[in-house]
Amino acid sequence: MTNEQPSFLDVLLETHIGLERQGPGSPQAVRQALGFLGPLDRLRQAADLGCGTGGQTMLLAEYLPGTITGLDMFPAFIDVLNQKARSKHLENRVHGIAGKMEDLPFAKKSLDLIWSEGAIDNIGFREGLAHWHDFLKPGGFVAVTCPSWLSKERPAIVERFWSDAGSRLDSIETDTEILQDCGYRFIAAFALPETCWTDQYYYPREAAIRALEKKYPQSDMMKAYTEQNRYEVELYLQYKQHYGYVFYIAQAI
Ligand SMILES: C[S@@+](CC[C@H](N)C(=O)[O-])C[C@H]1O[C@@H](n2cnc3c(N)ncnc32)[C@H](O)[C@@H]1O
């Protein structure tokens, strides 16, 4: 317990740094998306953008033969990824670097695969895909999750929540057109199941938040943060038939 008054960023990072994932997803979804990429032994240079602490980066390393660079804006997350790589003796193949998804540090046409879960909407689906295209070899793949509308009905309360978070939702049809506009051949799209949100992300996050509530009992910021997270989960459970993360898989032309 402490009388310290943490900032929003403090509690955000402290909540997520010990979690396997920082957003919805699962090992099964990773394997399903990899299944659309054909023989994986050709994919020797990969990047995982917005990798967080690298749960999925380390899983990708089990399936891909070459180098995987995880990139995230938070150096603390990257430190965790690099520690995981060292503990599995994979530091020669898995590297974490701090950086921005909208200003990639890679050589043009150098990547066979860009992977990105739960992150692209921070810079915009279209903007991200257009920027990333330059860094893929012709025929290279993107596999990316993005929050999307799953129904024709678009509840205003959901739209407002995502827009307040600096994001926007489009339908799978619109996102497919955006992929094509940005120079990709569409391969597949599938919605993540509910367990990717609940068992894989919200439940572990709730446990981490309960521990932080004990650590910062005097903090108004902590109370507001807890309330905000509770609202997010309730919104999802009430409106999950209308929106979700969709995995998009496509190939650079
Ligand atoms: C929802 S989390 C997903 C993390 C991880 N991919 C996962 O699925 O568990 C989004 C991640 O994107 C990172 N991020 C957001 N905007 C970014 C940007 N502009 N450049 C680099 N990383 C960014 C955040 O720091 C965060 O780790």
The ligand as an SDF file (V2000), in Angstrom:
LIG
                    3D

 27 29  0  0  0  0  0  0  0  0999 V2000
   -3.8200   -3.3370  -27.2430 C   0  0  0  0  0  0  0  0  0  0  0  0
   -2.0640   -3.3970  -27.0680 S   0  0  0  0  0  0  0  0  0  0  0  0
   -1.7040   -4.9160  -27.9160 C   0  0  0  0  0  0  0  0  0  0  0  0
   -0.3760   -5.5120  -27.5370 C   0  0  0  0  0  0  0  0  0  0  0  0
   -0.1020   -6.8930  -28.1350 C   0  0  0  0  0  0  0  0  0  0  0  0
    0.0400   -6.8190  -29.5760 N   0  0  0  0  0  0  0  0  0  0  0  0
   -1.2070   -7.8540  -27.7810 C   0  0  0  0  0  0  0  0  0  0  0  0
   -2.0470   -8.1310  -28.6560 O   0  0  0  0  0  0  0  0  0  0  0  0
   -1.2300   -8.3280  -26.6520 O   0  0  0  0  0  0  0  0  0  0  0  0
   -1.5240   -2.1680  -28.2220 C   0  0  0  0  0  0  0  0  0  0  0  0
   -0.0240   -1.9360  -28.1950 C   0  0  0  0  0  0  0  0  0  0  0  0
    0.3030   -0.9870  -29.2160 O   0  0  0  0  0  0  0  0  0  0  0  0
    1.2700   -0.0920  -28.7090 C   0  0  0  0  0  0  0  0  0  0  0  0
    1.1630    1.1560  -29.4850 N   0  0  0  0  0  0  0  0  0  0  0  0
    0.1040    2.0020  -29.5600 C   0  0  0  0  0  0  0  0  0  0  0  0
    0.3550    2.9930  -30.4130 N   0  0  0  0  0  0  0  0  0  0  0  0
    1.6070    2.7920  -30.8900 C   0  0  0  0  0  0  0  0  0  0  0  0
    2.4300    3.4770  -31.8240 C   0  0  0  0  0  0  0  0  0  0  0  0
    2.0040    4.5750  -32.4350 N   0  0  0  0  0  0  0  0  0  0  0  0
    3.6450    2.9580  -32.1040 N   0  0  0  0  0  0  0  0  0  0  0  0
    4.0880    1.8280  -31.4730 C   0  0  0  0  0  0  0  0  0  0  0  0
    3.3520    1.1400  -30.5800 N   0  0  0  0  0  0  0  0  0  0  0  0
    2.1250    1.6010  -30.2910 C   0  0  0  0  0  0  0  0  0  0  0  0
    0.9250    0.0660  -27.2420 C   0  0  0  0  0  0  0  0  0  0  0  0
    2.0320    0.5020  -26.5110 O   0  0  0  0  0  0  0  0  0  0  0  0
    0.4720   -1.3430  -26.8910 C   0  0  0  0  0  0  0  0  0  0  0  0
    1.5320   -2.1250  -26.3890 O   0  0  0  0  0  0  0  0  0  0  0  0
  1  2  1  0
  2  3  1  0
  2 10  1  0
  3  4  1  0
  4  5  1  0
  5  6  1  0
  5  7  1  0
  7  8  2  0
  7  9  1  0
 10 11  1  0
 11 12  1  0
 11 26  1  0
 12 13  1  0
 13 14  1  0
 13 24  1  0
 14 15  1  0
 14 23  1  0
 15 16  2  0
 16 17  1  0
 17 18  1  0
 17 23  2  0
 18 19  1  0
 18 20  2  0
 20 21  1  0
 21 22  2  0
 22 23  1  0
 24 25  1  0
 24 26  1  0
 26 27  1  0
M  CHG  2   2   1   9  -1
M  END
$$$$
